[in-house]
Amino acid sequence: MDAFLGHVLILGASGELGTALALECAKSASLLTLWGRDRKRLALTAELCRKAGGTRVNAHSVDLLDLDAALAALRDEDDRTPIDTVIFASGLGDIRAATDTFDHPELVSRLYHVNCVAPSALGAELAQRMAARPQQSWNGDRKGHHIVFIGSAAGFAPMPFAASYAASKAGLARFADSLRIAMRPHGISVTLVSPGFIDTAAAHRVPGPKPFMISPQRGAGAILAAMRAQKAHLIFPWPFALIRLVLPALPRPIRDRLLRSLAPPVRSNRR
Ligand SMILES: NC(=O)c1ccc[n+]([C@@H]2O[C@H](COP(=O)([O-])OP(=O)(O)OC[C@H]3O[C@@H](n4cnc5c(N)ncnc54)[C@H](OP(=O)(O)O)[C@@H]3O)[C@@H](O)[C@H]2O)c1
């Protein structure tokens, strides 16, 4: 039987990976709180979770670009029912337009904010709230606190055609690792997930080949298993773990040429 996850908050639950994660959590959560922006898709995910797990489900539209409002919503949520598990599955995978020589400042700001600033700030707030709580237990088992950040394998290397995306995910990875080390003595596990390609509409909006693509359901299963095992870093599919080791070992001119050659025939996918 899966360990009880308590009150689970999932950000990006209106997205495809977020929906798959919510369905995975539905059976072992006492309360599932779903955040995203699109109210219709959130309501649909909430309904699917109720049917799948019979658990209580709340859904709220929260725009991470308004950080003050998002922090207030998080505090309010946590005051009402303390959050035991949070999964940051929100994110933007935008790349620059074909006509642009590099990312526009507006794109840089948006990607940093949604992919790095907001999850880091919300994660910091929640970690400190979790650490301040007395240790409790569910039915004799120690009550665990989990924080999961969905980064990207794109954060492993510079991406000349998706600089802000790669940098925002690299920043998030460094933050997650720092938070993990700091929170360990408080019994809070922090897991960073760096996926390669997941078969979602967002991934298909970015042109170019997508080797070793896996389904959101398989990805969600792997993420939940890593979280339960309190793994520091999950990279999937496994060839991306190899890429992470090999790329920095290459001489810079060879690495730069290789990274330049990976550039897809760029088109805009801005929303
Ligand atoms: N798919 C891949 O190949 C892949 C690979 C590596 C990493 N990832 C990461 O995995 C995560 C999920 O990706 P996905 O493919 O499932 O993408 P997706 O279907 O587009 O989901 C993205 C989620 O982020 C939410 N979001 C975007 N901007 C937001 C904002 N300003 N405020 C609040 N929520 C916002 C979206 O909400 P709305 O739709 O309601 O606006 C949606 O719920 C992302 O962090 C992504 O970077 C994906």
The ligand as an ORCA input file, in Angstrom:
! r2SCAN-3c Opt
* xyz 0 1
  N       6.872     18.135    -21.921
  C       8.189     18.007    -21.914
  O       8.817     17.456    -22.841
  C       8.975     18.529    -20.733
  C      10.350     18.257    -20.688
  C      11.085     18.731    -19.609
  C      10.462     19.450    -18.603
  N       9.121     19.693    -18.682
  C       8.506     20.476    -17.604
  O       7.396     19.770    -17.068
  C       6.405     20.684    -16.595
  C       5.055     20.340    -17.210
  O       5.156     20.387    -18.614
  P       3.954     19.965    -19.591
  O       4.575     19.411    -20.818
  O       2.919     19.193    -18.849
  O       3.392     21.414    -19.972
  P       1.887     21.987    -20.009
  O       0.903     20.927    -20.362
  O       1.945     23.232    -20.843
  O       1.661     22.416    -18.485
  C       2.240     23.578    -17.979
  C       1.463     23.971    -16.744
  O       2.045     25.179    -16.232
  C       0.993     26.116    -15.994
  N       1.430     27.504    -16.142
  C       2.060     28.091    -17.180
  N       2.193     29.408    -16.957
  C       1.624     29.646    -15.740
  C       1.421     30.819    -14.965
  N       1.815     32.041    -15.380
  N       0.791     30.702    -13.776
  C       0.346     29.498    -13.328
  N       0.501     28.354    -14.016
  C       1.129     28.445    -15.216
  C      -0.045     25.798    -17.050
  O      -1.286     26.354    -16.670
  P      -2.410     26.794    -17.779
  O      -2.283     25.807    -18.906
  O      -3.681     26.651    -17.016
  O      -2.065     28.167    -18.188
  C      -0.020     24.287    -17.021
  O      -0.810     23.804    -15.966
  C       6.932     22.081    -16.945
  O       7.639     22.602    -15.847
  C       7.915     21.804    -18.070
  O       8.912     22.792    -18.196
  C       8.358     19.262    -19.718
*
